Structures are given as structure tokens and as C-alpha cells.
Amino acid sequence: MGVINVISETEEDQIVNKEFETSNKYDDNVVKLQKILIDKKYDIGSYGPEKNGVDGKYGDLTKKAHESLISGITPDKFNKNSEIVNVNNNNNNNIEDNNSTVNLSQINNVSSSSTYKRKNEKINTKYFIIHHTAGGKKQEDIVNILNTRGLGIQWVIDREGKIFQTLPLKGRGAHVKSIGRQAPKDVSNSTAEGVEIIANDDADVLEVQCKAALTLVKKLGYSNGQIYGHGEVSTNKQPTEGQKCKTYIKNNFWYFYNFYLKKT
């Protein structure tokens, strides 16, 4: 009797939560992922020896189905012919994804209120830094303080979990310095964007704010390995700064949330 290849629930979670890069190379883990996808009724084409989409290659169609699975798009609503929305290639200053379970088109763009002189310089967005404000009540407070100090940051999340775009998309900010601790050597204001979470300290950060931060980094296209707390990268900050939301993002990275700006 042959051995039946059964994927346990634990292994399935590990495979679904695994990050893959688009590739034409064969990968046993991709085979497992593709079998999970077709078992869940996602149409991943007719590639492979059995013409069912299982070929061990993480191509565009497998990627689309995988992203649909982890974002909660059911197989009956999965459109294999739709384009993958890539926010980093969006030429607009607003982030919009009408196909997402999360309505990012309702992000408040207040970038015109920033007076930071270098905000229109484009940066290479390799890293995402999570800050907390150590005070302030509204995004206006934070932007005004940054303006007074000649600084700028790309995003602010308020106490209700609302996201504000406070600089032009991919615009340069001024929010990191004194690089050290666990930071990659090339972390700088030319390679990193960041978010200010309105909270007194890391312990004061609310879950709804971490959910907003998760949604933001996912839609901006960052991976777990590109996200840092401010306290990790700057020697002049509390080591815990940014850790609450970074941990939340790490633990919930493969899930989208439809939570903010939604009326019930």
C-alpha cells in the first residue's frame, strides 16, 4: 500500500504563512502550497503533469491565489485574470485598492500640511520604521511639531486607528538618526519610511493602531524582515519603541483587517 501524502493542519499553516518569491524554479514547498490551494478550490490553471496547476513553481497565478487565500478572498470571488495591485508602482499620491478587503482609499492625505523642505525627493523604500509620538492627541499636533522642528514622516496613525499620509508617496522624511543597535548599515532617511503612532510610549499603543500599521505595511509591500521599531535602529531612543506593533505585525502578517473607517 502506498503512503498517502497528507498535510497536517500545523504544516498547512506553516506553508500558507511562508513567504515565497516569484520564480520559475521548482520548490517542494510550492507543490504543497499549490495542493492546498486546489484543495480549497482556487483555480490555479492547468500547469503541471496532472494539468491541475501543481508544477512546483511560484508563478503569477499561484501568487495571486496565495495572496487571495491569506487576505480572505474566497475561491468564488477569486479572479485569476485580475491584475495584482502593487502599491509601490502606483503613481498616485493616494493609496487605493478597490479589490482589497480593506478600503485603503479612505486614508487621509494631509501631505500638503508638511513644510519639510525635502519631502518631494524620492527615496528607495527598503525599510519601514515604527515610532511612537510620546505625546500629542491628533495628527495635526504631530505634523505641527514636526514642522516646527524641520522634520517630516510619511505616515501617522491616530488613537482611533485612522491612517494619515503626511508626506508625498515615497517622499523623503526626516525621522531616523544615530543609527545603531540592530539596524542594517544602510538604514537612513534615504532608504526608510516610517509611521508615528500617537501614544505616550510603547505600552500605551492600542491594538487598533497596530492593526492599522499591519494593514499599511502589507499594502505598501513590505516583508517582515524590512520592519523595525525605532528603538532597534536608533541609539538615542527607548529600546522598546515600536516593539508592540512590530510584534503584532509579525504574529499576524498574513491576515488583512477590515476594521478602520467602517461604520457598523
VOMAR-60018 format. One line per field, with one value per residue (C-alpha): x, y, z; residue in three letters; residue number from 0. Coordinates in steps of 0.25 Angstrom, whole numbers, plus 5000, padded with zeros to 4 digits. Layout:
REM VOMAR-60018
x <- [X ...]
y <- [Y ...]
z <- [Z ...]
residu <- [ALA ...]
num <- [NUM ...]
END
This chain:
REM VOMAR-60018
x <- [5000 5006 5008 4997 5002 4994 4998 4995 4988 5001 5009 4998 4998 5014 5013 5002 5009 5022 5028 5031 5037 5032 5041 5041 5050 5043 5041 5035 5028 5022 5016 5010 5004 4998 4992 4986 4980 4974 4968 4962 4956 4965 4967 4982 4982 4986 5001 5008 5007 4993 4988 4983 4993 5002 5016 5025 5027 5023 5017 5008 4995 5000 5004 4990 4983 4992 4990 4975 4975 4983 4975 4961 4957 4949 4951 4937 4942 4956 4959 4971 4971 4971 4984 4992 4991 5005 5005 5019 5017 5005 5008 4997 4999 4988 4987 4975 4972 4957 4959 4964 4956 4962 4958 4971 4965 4960 4974 4974 4984 4989 5003 5001 5002 5016 5026 5038 5047 5052 5038 5038 5051 5048 5054 5058 5048 5056 5051 5039 5041 5031 5031 5022 5020 5022 5010 5000 4986 4983 4991 4990 4998 5009 5010 5011 5022 5030 5029 5034 5046 5048 5045 5035 5030 5022 5010 5003 4993 4983 4977 4965 4974 4972 4984 4989 4998 5007 5017 5016 5017 5031 5035 5047 5045 5054 5051 5063 5077 5088 5087 5092 5088 5081 5080 5085 5096 5089 5076 5075 5065 5068 5064 5053 5040 5032 5020 5017 5007 5001 5004 5011 5020 5020 5012 5001 5000 4986 4983 4974 4987 4995 4984 4985 5000 4999 4990 4999 5012 5005 4999 5012 5018 5028 5032 5034 5049 5048 5041 5048 5044 5051 5057 5064 5071 5074 5083 5077 5063 5056 5059 5045 5040 5032 5032 5018 5013 5025 5022 5007 5011 5020 5009 4998 5006 4997 4984 4977 4967 4955 4954 4956 4947 4936 4922 4914]
y <- [5000 5014 5025 5035 5049 5057 5071 5073 5086 5091 5088 5095 5107 5108 5106 5117 5126 5124 5136 5132 5140 5139 5128 5118 5109 5096 5096 5085 5095 5102 5088 5087 5101 5098 5085 5093 5104 5094 5086 5100 5101 5112 5111 5112 5108 5095 5095 5082 5067 5066 5079 5084 5095 5088 5089 5094 5108 5120 5128 5139 5131 5123 5136 5143 5131 5130 5145 5143 5132 5140 5152 5145 5146 5133 5124 5128 5143 5140 5145 5139 5149 5161 5169 5169 5183 5187 5200 5203 5204 5213 5227 5234 5240 5233 5218 5211 5197 5195 5180 5178 5174 5187 5200 5208 5219 5225 5228 5243 5250 5262 5263 5277 5281 5277 5288 5279 5284 5271 5264 5263 5256 5241 5230 5216 5209 5197 5199 5203 5209 5209 5221 5226 5241 5241 5251 5258 5255 5258 5256 5271 5272 5263 5270 5283 5278 5272 5285 5293 5284 5284 5269 5260 5246 5239 5233 5236 5227 5233 5227 5222 5215 5225 5226 5239 5241 5252 5253 5250 5236 5231 5245 5247 5249 5252 5242 5234 5237 5232 5218 5207 5195 5184 5193 5190 5199 5205 5210 5225 5235 5232 5217 5217 5222 5222 5224 5231 5224 5234 5229 5233 5220 5206 5201 5212 5207 5202 5189 5197 5205 5192 5187 5199 5198 5184 5188 5199 5191 5180 5189 5197 5183 5181 5168 5165 5166 5180 5185 5191 5198 5212 5207 5196 5205 5218 5218 5231 5224 5215 5201 5197 5208 5201 5187 5185 5188 5181 5168 5169 5170 5158 5150 5154 5157 5148 5154 5167 5174 5182 5190 5205 5215 5205 5209 5198]
z <- [5000 4996 5006 5006 5006 5016 5020 5035 5040 5046 5033 5025 5034 5032 5017 5016 5025 5017 5009 4994 4983 4969 4962 4951 4959 4965 4980 4988 4998 4986 4982 4996 4995 4981 4986 4998 4988 4979 4991 4995 4981 4976 4961 4958 4944 4937 4938 4943 4940 4944 4938 4951 4953 4962 4956 4968 4962 4969 4957 4956 4957 4969 4975 4973 4978 4990 4993 4992 5002 5012 5010 5012 4997 4995 4983 4977 4977 4973 4959 4953 4941 4950 4952 4965 4971 4974 4983 4981 4966 4968 4962 4970 4984 4990 4992 4986 4985 4982 4981 4995 5007 5013 5008 5007 4998 5011 5016 5019 5010 5018 5012 5007 5022 5023 5022 5022 5010 5005 5004 4989 4988 4985 4993 4992 5001 5007 5021 5030 5044 5054 5064 5075 5078 5093 5093 5085 5082 5067 5055 5053 5066 5061 5048 5054 5064 5052 5044 5056 5057 5042 5041 5034 5034 5023 5032 5045 5052 5062 5074 5066 5057 5045 5036 5031 5019 5023 5012 4997 4994 4994 4998 5007 5022 5034 5045 5047 5052 5062 5055 5063 5071 5061 5049 5035 5032 5020 5029 5027 5023 5008 5010 5020 5022 5035 5043 5056 5065 5074 5088 5101 5100 5094 5106 5102 5088 5085 5077 5067 5064 5062 5052 5044 5044 5039 5028 5024 5023 5015 5005 5004 5000 5012 5017 5032 5030 5026 5038 5050 5063 5065 5077 5069 5060 5068 5080 5085 5087 5097 5092 5093 5084 5073 5078 5082 5067 5061 5069 5065 5051 5051 5058 5049 5036 5027 5030 5025 5034 5030 5043 5042 5036 5035 5040 5047]
residu <- [MET GLY VAL ILE ASN VAL ILE SER GLU THR GLU GLU ASP GLN ILE VAL ASN LYS GLU PHE GLU THR SER ASN LYS TYR ASP ASP ASN VAL VAL LYS LEU GLN LYS ILE LEU ILE ASP LYS LYS TYR ASP ILE GLY SER TYR GLY PRO GLU LYS ASN GLY VAL ASP GLY LYS TYR GLY ASP LEU THR LYS LYS ALA HIS GLU SER LEU ILE SER GLY ILE THR PRO ASP LYS PHE ASN LYS ASN SER GLU ILE VAL ASN VAL ASN ASN ASN ASN ASN ASN ASN ILE GLU ASP ASN ASN SER THR VAL ASN LEU SER GLN ILE ASN ASN VAL SER SER SER SER THR TYR LYS ARG LYS ASN GLU LYS ILE ASN THR LYS TYR PHE ILE ILE HIS HIS THR ALA GLY GLY LYS LYS GLN GLU ASP ILE VAL ASN ILE LEU ASN THR ARG GLY LEU GLY ILE GLN TRP VAL ILE ASP ARG GLU GLY LYS ILE PHE GLN THR LEU PRO LEU LYS GLY ARG GLY ALA HIS VAL LYS SER ILE GLY ARG GLN ALA PRO LYS ASP VAL SER ASN SER THR ALA GLU GLY VAL GLU ILE ILE ALA ASN ASP ASP ALA ASP VAL LEU GLU VAL GLN CYS LYS ALA ALA LEU THR LEU VAL LYS LYS LEU GLY TYR SER ASN GLY GLN ILE TYR GLY HIS GLY GLU VAL SER THR ASN LYS GLN PRO THR GLU GLY GLN LYS CYS LYS THR TYR ILE LYS ASN ASN PHE TRP TYR PHE TYR ASN PHE TYR LEU LYS LYS THR]
num <- [0 1 2 3 4 5 6 7 8 9 10 11 12 13 14 15 16 17 18 19 20 21 22 23 24 25 26 27 28 29 30 31 32 33 34 35 36 37 38 39 40 41 42 43 44 45 46 47 48 49 50 51 52 53 54 55 56 57 58 59 60 61 62 63 64 65 66 67 68 69 70 71 72 73 74 75 76 77 78 79 80 81 82 83 84 85 86 87 88 89 90 91 92 93 94 95 96 97 98 99 100 101 102 103 104 105 106 107 108 109 110 111 112 113 114 115 116 117 118 119 120 121 122 123 124 125 126 127 128 129 130 131 132 133 134 135 136 137 138 139 140 141 142 143 144 145 146 147 148 149 150 151 152 153 154 155 156 157 158 159 160 161 162 163 164 165 166 167 168 169 170 171 172 173 174 175 176 177 178 179 180 181 182 183 184 185 186 187 188 189 190 191 192 193 194 195 196 197 198 199 200 201 202 203 204 205 206 207 208 209 210 211 212 213 214 215 216 217 218 219 220 221 222 223 224 225 226 227 228 229 230 231 232 233 234 235 236 237 238 239 240 241 242 243 244 245 246 247 248 249 250 251 252 253 254 255 256 257 258 259 260 261 262 263]
END
